[in-house]
Each structure stands twice: as C-alpha cells, then as structure tokens.
Amino acid sequence: MTNIDDSTKNMLATIAAQHGASQGAQQAAQPFSFAATPVQNHTPTATQKKAEPSPAKASKKKGTKEPKVEPYIAERVTSGGRKTYRVQIRRRVDGKQHSLCKTFRHLKNAKEWRDKKLAVIELHGFPIKVLTEKTIADVIADRLKRGRELGRSAKQNLEFIKKHEFGKIRVSTLTQQQLYEFAEELLNEERTSQTVAGYMTHLASALKWAQRRETLIPIEVVTLAMETLWEDEILARSEERERRPELGELDKILSSIASNRRQKLPVAVLLVFAIFSARRLSEICRLRWDDLREASCKILVRDMKHPRRKKGNDVWCALSKEALAIILAMPRTSEYIFPFNAKSVGTAYRRHRDKVGVEGLRFHDFRHEAISRLFEMGKPAAFVSKISGHKNGGCLYRYEHVEESGDKFADWPWFERVLEMCACLPEDNESEK
C-alpha cells in the first residue's frame, strides 16, 4: 500500500509541473493589462496618503547638499520659502572633528560672523568646548602665585574678583554675556567706567595668561566681550587731568606739614622734590645712591611705569639743578636716597591736604606741574622728555598744561627751607620701606 501511494504522488507532481509550465508560457505570450489585476478601490485612504515634499525638505534628501553662496556659508530655504544662510566652520583638533555653526537671515551678517570667527581661530586656535572644574577664582589664585609680579592695583582688583560670586564660574563655560553682566554690575555699584576698565582689563589678562598655559578657556569669548564693553562705553580710558597746584595751596600744605612735630616722614621734602624732578612718588622712593651720576646730572629710574612692561623698564633721566641739590642734601642712611614707604608718604600727604581744605590735588599732579613748568620756561620737548622719561611725544603732551610763560617757582622760599629740612634729618635714620 505504501509503494502504491508513493508512485501515485510522484505521478501527480509530474502532471502539476507540466501544467504550470504550459500556463506560464500562455501568459507570457499575452500582452500585460491592468485588467488582469482588478482593483476594487483606486483612491488611497487617509492613512495611505503621503504629503508632497516641501522645497526645504526636498533639499534635505540624503545625498543632496545645500548650495554654497560663500566659503563656509550655505543657503537654505525655510518651509515658508524664506532664505537663510548657515555658517559652518569645521576643524580637526587632536584627531577629533569640531564645528562652529550659526544661521542668519541676512548674508551680510553671516559673512561678518564668519570673518570674525576665522580671525579668532587664526589668532587663538579653534575654540573647543571642553568642560573643566577650574573656576575663575582658581585661575586668579594661580596667577597671583606664579608668573611676573603684578602691580598693587592689579593685585587688589584680582583679589576682589576672586572673592566675588563671579569668581565661582567655571572658566570652560564662561560666556560673553556673563562677562558683560559682571562689568555692568561693577558699574552699577557706583564705580566709574575708568575703574571698571581696570578690573576687566586685569581679569582678561589673567584669563589669557592661564589659557597660554593650557587652561581650557574659550579665549575668543573674552576678546569679544572686551571689544563690546569698550564699544558700548561700559569701559573708558582714564581722563586727562589738568589740575595744577597754586602757590597759595602749596604754602598751606607745606606749612601744615612743617608745623606738625609728630610728622616723622619728610613729606615736604618729597613733595618739593616731585615738583622739580617730575618723578612719581613710587619712583622717588626707589631711587638709589648707586644709580646717581652727579657729574652728568642724571639718575637711573628703576621700573618706571610703562603700559606693558611693569618690571625692568629702567630709564636714565636727567635731573634739574634743584632736584640734584635736594638729593645731595639728603643724608646717606640707606642704599635708597629716600628710604621711605611710598604708601605711608601718600597717606600723610592726603591727611595734611585735607586738613587745610585743599580739594582735588593729588600727589601725582606734581608731575604734571613739573612738566608744565618746564614748557612754560620755554624748554623744548626733547629737553623735557629727558627729565620726565617719556619716549612717546603723545604721552608727554598729556602732562603739558601751559598757563603762562616764565618760572612761577623762581625764588620760591620753600626750596631753601626743604634743603634745611634735609640737613636736619637724622643720619642714623633707619629705612622705613
């Protein structure tokens, strides 16, 4: 029974195969017709409908590229048919691809942003957003410990920022808006634009210092923030002073100093010396006997103030006959000619000035007075610059405020009185630095 069934199955399979082959041949011979596949409903349902692609979506199909209108700038079309311009700058840094990207409505703005970013990249390298836990306060603390020594005002400004809430911001996430808002906060606390400029300039310098030592800081953010603050006049340059002392004001101040027996510092001597030497108070207290050249009437002024070089700017300056006479009248009690603390002298001067009611006269104004006096005496700029130490004519003329001709200090009695004070100073006086 089993053999019969198997043979029957084989026969049926052969017949079926032959029937299928003949039927396929007949269909191949007939032309194709839609009627051969009847469709009950040709209208697609709501779920079967597909939206027609918009121009914007059509441009995003795989394998298509946005048309370039400028290097790094591609034109895009929104769903509403409006054109936009997408800037994308790519760079490979340390084997990893990084990108800067921003979209603009106007081509002009896109080009300006592109050009500014390319300039920043060329100067500072590609900005990489890498997070670090280091804060602004950490950077400032590091700067105060290492590197070239900072001036007193720079230290004070950085110490303030380090303790401020702003100092808690992580430097890697620092933004232009945060810097701008911090400057505005300083300004709103009744500081002048000139004072705020000092804080922000010292902060920017500290951040750039850290960035050059491989601290992860978006330095282009700092640069753009400073540019914006100057443009918006949140920051401002120091104002040129025109304040000059009158002889009557000087007489009041010097008389107050001379009559105060408790005043141990020779403030009157340093005041008069400043008028005849054109030296800043800090410079006066750094003058050394070894740097004096009496025969040629000149002296080496160490670490003279400079906009960039805070240390090592040593300049040989000429001495007027009055300034040299005061130096030679001083007793040699130290390596310094005037071995006194400049800060203490400045405090004592302000106390006597305020006591006699003279307003707005700073010790630094005596440098203005010295330079203006030389011009009033008819001295040429080349001669004046040798005494003042200026190398730039523009800086020199900031101090020149000529009011009359001649020497208003001719036969000034306080010059002789100061020489007598020098002779009375104790020769065993210890340095107060």
C-alpha positions in Angstrom: 0.0 0.0 0.0 2.8 2.3 0.8 4.5 1.7 -2.6 1.3 2.5 -4.5 0.8 5.7 -2.6 4.4 6.9 -3.3 4.1 6.2 -7.0 0.8 8.0 -7.2 2.3 11.0 -5.5 5.2 11.2 -8.0 2.8 11.0 -10.9 0.7 13.8 -9.6 3.7 16.0 -9.0 4.9 15.5 -12.6 1.4 16.4 -14.0 1.3 19.5 -11.9 4.7 20.7 -13.0 3.8 20.2 -16.7 0.5 22.1 -16.3 2.2 25.0 -14.6 4.8 25.4 -17.3 2.2 25.4 -20.1 0.1 28.0 -18.3 3.2 30.3 -17.7 4.0 30.1 -21.4 0.5 31.2 -22.4 0.6 34.2 -20.0 4.0 35.3 -21.4 2.5 35.3 -24.9 -0.3 37.7 -23.9 0.3 41.5 -23.5 0.3 42.9 -19.9 -3.0 44.5 -18.9 -4.2 46.4 -15.8 -7.4 44.5 -16.1 -5.6 41.3 -15.3 -5.3 42.7 -11.7 -8.6 44.2 -10.9 -8.6 47.0 -8.3 -11.6 47.3 -6.0 -10.7 50.9 -4.8 -8.1 53.0 -6.6 -8.5 56.1 -4.2 -5.9 55.9 -1.4 -7.2 56.1 2.2 -6.2 58.9 4.6 -3.5 56.8 6.2 -2.1 55.9 2.8 -1.8 59.5 1.6 1.8 60.9 1.6 2.4 64.7 1.8 4.2 66.2 -1.1 7.7 67.2 -0.1 8.3 70.9 0.5 11.2 72.7 -1.2 13.1 72.8 2.2 12.5 69.1 2.9 13.4 68.2 -0.7 16.8 69.9 -0.2 17.4 67.7 2.9 17.2 64.4 1.0 20.0 62.0 1.5 22.8 62.7 -0.9 21.9 66.3 -1.6 23.9 69.4 -0.4 22.8 72.9 0.4 24.1 75.3 -2.3 27.2 77.2 -1.2 27.0 81.0 -1.7 30.3 81.8 0.0 33.1 79.8 1.6 31.7 78.2 4.8 28.2 79.6 4.0 25.3 77.6 2.6 21.9 78.9 1.5 18.8 77.3 2.9 15.1 77.7 2.2 12.6 77.5 5.0 9.2 75.8 4.8 7.7 79.3 4.1 10.1 79.9 1.2 12.3 82.3 3.0 16.1 82.1 2.5 18.5 81.8 5.4 22.3 81.5 5.5 24.0 78.8 7.5 27.7 79.3 8.5 29.6 76.2 9.4 33.4 76.1 10.1 34.9 72.7 10.8 38.3 71.8 12.1 40.0 68.6 13.2 41.8 69.1 16.5 43.7 66.2 18.2 42.1 63.7 15.9 38.5 64.9 16.6 36.2 66.8 14.4 34.8 70.1 15.9 32.4 72.5 14.4 31.1 76.1 14.8 27.7 76.7 13.3 25.2 79.5 13.2 22.3 80.6 11.0 21.5 84.1 9.8 18.6 85.8 8.0 20.9 88.0 6.0 24.0 87.1 4.0 25.9 90.2 5.2 25.6 89.2 8.9 26.6 85.6 8.1 29.8 86.9 6.3 30.7 89.2 9.2 30.3 86.4 11.7 32.3 84.0 9.6 35.2 86.5 9.1 35.3 87.3 12.8 35.4 83.6 13.8 38.1 82.8 11.2 40.2 85.7 12.6 39.8 84.4 16.2 40.7 80.9 15.1 43.8 82.2 13.4 44.9 84.1 16.5 43.9 81.7 19.3 43.2 78.4 17.7 39.9 76.6 17.2 37.6 77.0 20.3 37.0 73.6 21.8 34.2 73.2 24.3 35.8 71.0 26.9 34.5 71.2 30.5 36.8 71.6 33.5 36.1 72.2 37.1 38.6 75.1 37.3 36.9 78.3 38.3 37.8 82.0 37.7 38.9 82.2 41.3 41.2 79.2 40.7 42.8 80.9 37.7 43.3 84.1 39.7 44.8 82.3 42.6 47.2 80.5 40.3 48.1 83.8 38.6 48.8 85.5 41.9 51.2 82.7 42.9 53.1 82.4 39.6 54.5 84.5 36.8 55.7 88.1 36.7 54.9 90.1 39.8 51.8 92.2 39.4 51.4 95.8 40.5 49.4 96.8 43.6 46.2 97.8 41.7 46.2 94.6 39.7 46.6 92.5 42.8 43.7 94.4 44.5 41.4 94.1 41.6 42.1 90.4 41.1 41.7 89.6 44.8 38.3 91.4 44.7 37.1 89.3 41.7 38.4 86.1 43.3 36.2 86.6 46.4 33.2 87.8 44.3 30.4 85.5 43.4 31.5 85.8 39.8 34.7 84.0 40.7 32.8 80.7 41.2 32.0 80.4 37.4 33.9 77.6 35.6 36.2 79.1 33.1 35.4 76.5 30.4 31.7 77.5 30.4 32.4 81.3 30.6 30.2 83.3 28.2 30.4 86.7 26.7 27.1 87.6 28.4 28.5 86.7 31.8 31.5 89.0 31.4 29.3 91.8 30.1 26.9 91.5 33.1 29.7 91.4 35.6 31.1 94.7 34.2 27.6 96.2 34.4 27.3 95.1 38.0 30.6 96.8 38.9 29.5 100.0 37.1 26.1 99.9 39.0 28.0 99.8 42.3 29.0 103.5 41.8 32.3 102.8 40.2 33.4 104.9 37.2 33.9 103.4 33.8 37.6 104.0 34.2 37.7 102.0 37.4 35.6 99.2 35.8 38.1 99.1 32.9 40.9 98.4 35.4 39.0 95.4 36.8 38.1 93.9 33.5 41.5 94.5 31.9 43.3 92.7 34.7 40.7 89.9 34.6 41.1 89.5 30.9 44.9 89.5 31.2 44.7 86.7 33.9 42.5 84.6 31.8 44.7 85.0 28.7 47.7 84.1 30.9 46.0 80.9 32.0 44.9 80.0 28.5 48.5 80.2 27.2 49.4 77.7 30.0 46.9 75.2 28.6 43.9 76.0 30.8 40.7 75.3 28.9 39.3 78.8 28.4 37.2 80.0 25.4 39.5 82.9 25.0 37.6 84.3 21.9 34.7 84.9 24.3 36.9 87.1 26.5 38.2 89.0 23.5 34.8 89.7 22.0 33.4 90.7 25.4 36.1 93.2 26.0 35.6 94.7 22.5 31.9 95.0 23.1 32.4 96.6 26.5 34.7 99.3 25.0 32.3 99.9 22.1 29.3 100.3 24.5 31.4 102.6 26.7 30.9 100.4 29.8 34.7 100.8 29.9 36.5 104.1 29.4 40.1 105.4 29.4 41.4 107.4 32.2 40.6 111.1 32.0 43.3 113.6 31.3 43.9 115.7 34.4 44.6 119.4 34.2 44.8 120.1 37.9 47.9 122.2 38.8 48.7 123.5 42.3 48.6 127.1 43.1 51.4 128.6 45.1 48.9 129.5 47.9 47.7 125.9 48.1 51.2 124.6 48.3 52.1 127.1 51.0 49.1 125.9 53.1 50.0 122.2 52.7 53.7 122.6 53.4 53.1 124.9 56.4 50.8 122.2 57.9 53.5 119.6 57.4 56.3 121.7 58.8 54.3 122.7 61.9 53.4 119.1 62.8 56.1 117.9 65.1 54.6 114.4 65.2 55.2 114.1 61.4 58.3 111.9 61.2 58.3 111.3 57.4 59.8 114.2 55.4 56.7 114.6 53.3 57.6 118.2 52.5 61.0 117.2 51.0 59.4 114.6 48.8 56.7 117.0 47.6 59.1 119.7 46.6 61.4 117.1 45.0 58.5 115.8 42.9 57.8 119.4 41.6 61.5 119.8 40.5 62.1 116.2 39.3 58.8 115.2 37.6 59.0 111.9 39.3 56.1 109.8 40.6 56.1 109.1 44.4 56.8 105.4 43.9 59.7 106.2 41.7 61.1 108.7 44.2 61.2 106.1 46.9 63.1 103.6 44.6 65.9 106.0 43.7 69.4 104.6 44.7 72.6 106.3 45.5 74.5 103.8 43.2 72.3 104.9 40.3 73.2 108.6 40.7 75.6 110.2 38.2 76.3 113.6 39.8 78.8 114.8 37.1 76.3 114.4 34.3 73.2 115.3 36.4 71.2 112.1 35.7 69.9 109.2 37.6 68.6 105.7 36.7 64.8 105.4 37.5 64.2 101.7 38.0 60.9 100.1 37.0 59.5 103.2 35.5 55.7 103.0 34.8 55.0 101.5 31.4 51.7 100.4 29.8 53.0 96.9 29.1 56.4 96.4 30.9 55.7 96.5 34.7 59.2 95.4 35.7 62.6 96.0 34.2 61.7 99.3 32.5 64.8 101.1 33.8 65.3 104.6 32.3 68.1 107.2 32.7 66.6 110.6 33.4 68.1 114.0 33.6 68.0 115.9 36.9 67.2 119.6 37.2 69.7 121.6 39.3 67.0 121.9 42.0 66.4 118.2 42.1 70.1 117.4 42.2 70.6 119.9 45.1 67.9 118.1 47.2 69.4 114.7 46.5 72.9 115.9 47.6 71.4 117.4 50.8 69.9 114.1 51.8 71.9 112.1 54.4 73.1 108.6 53.3 71.3 106.3 55.6 70.4 103.5 53.2 71.0 102.3 49.7 68.0 104.4 48.8 68.2 108.1 48.6 64.7 108.5 50.0 64.3 105.4 52.2 60.6 105.7 52.9 57.4 103.8 52.2 55.6 105.5 49.3 52.2 104.4 50.6 52.9 105.9 54.0 54.1 109.2 52.4 51.0 109.3 50.3 48.7 108.8 53.3 50.4 111.5 55.2 50.2 114.0 52.3 46.5 113.5 51.9 45.9 114.0 55.6 47.6 117.4 55.6 46.0 118.4 52.3 42.5 117.6 53.6 43.3 119.3 56.9 43.9 122.7 55.2 41.0 122.3 52.9 42.7 121.9 49.5 40.5 119.8 47.3 41.3 117.5 44.4 45.1 117.9 44.4 46.8 114.5 44.1 50.5 113.9 44.7 50.7 112.7 41.0 49.6 116.2 40.0 53.1 117.5 40.9 54.4 115.5 38.0 52.0 117.4 35.7 53.2 120.6 37.4 56.9 119.8 36.8 56.4 119.1 33.1 54.1 122.1 32.5 56.6 124.3 34.3 59.5 123.3 32.0 57.3 124.1 28.9 56.4 127.5 30.4 60.1 128.2 30.9 60.5 127.7 27.1 62.2 124.3 27.2 61.8 122.2 24.1 60.1 118.8 24.2 63.3 116.9 23.7 64.7 118.5 26.8 61.6 117.9 28.8 61.4 114.3 27.9 64.9 113.7 29.2 63.7 114.8 32.6 60.3 113.2 32.5 61.5 109.9 30.9 58.8 109.9 28.2 59.7 108.1 25.0 56.4 108.9 23.3 55.5 112.5 22.4 51.8 111.8 22.7 52.2 110.6 26.3 54.4 113.6 27.2 51.9 116.2 26.0 49.2 114.6 28.2 51.1 116.2 31.1 51.6 119.6 29.4 49.1 122.3 30.6 50.7 125.6 29.9 49.0 128.5 31.6 51.7 131.3 31.5 55.3 131.9 30.5 58.2 132.1 32.9 59.1 130.2 36.1 56.5 130.6 38.8 58.8 128.8 41.2 61.7 131.3 40.8 62.8 132.5 44.3 60.3 130.1 45.9 61.1 130.2 49.6 60.1 126.5 50.2 63.0 125.3 48.1 65.6 126.7 50.5 63.5 125.6 53.5 63.4 122.0 52.2 67.2 122.0 51.8 67.4 123.0 55.5 65.0 120.1 56.4 67.3 117.6 54.6 70.2 118.8 56.6 68.3 118.3 59.8 67.3 114.7 59.1 69.0 112.2 61.4 71.9 110.4 59.7 71.2 107.2 61.6 67.6 107.1 60.3 66.5 103.5 59.5 64.8 102.7 56.3 61.0 102.7 56.6 60.4 100.6 53.5 
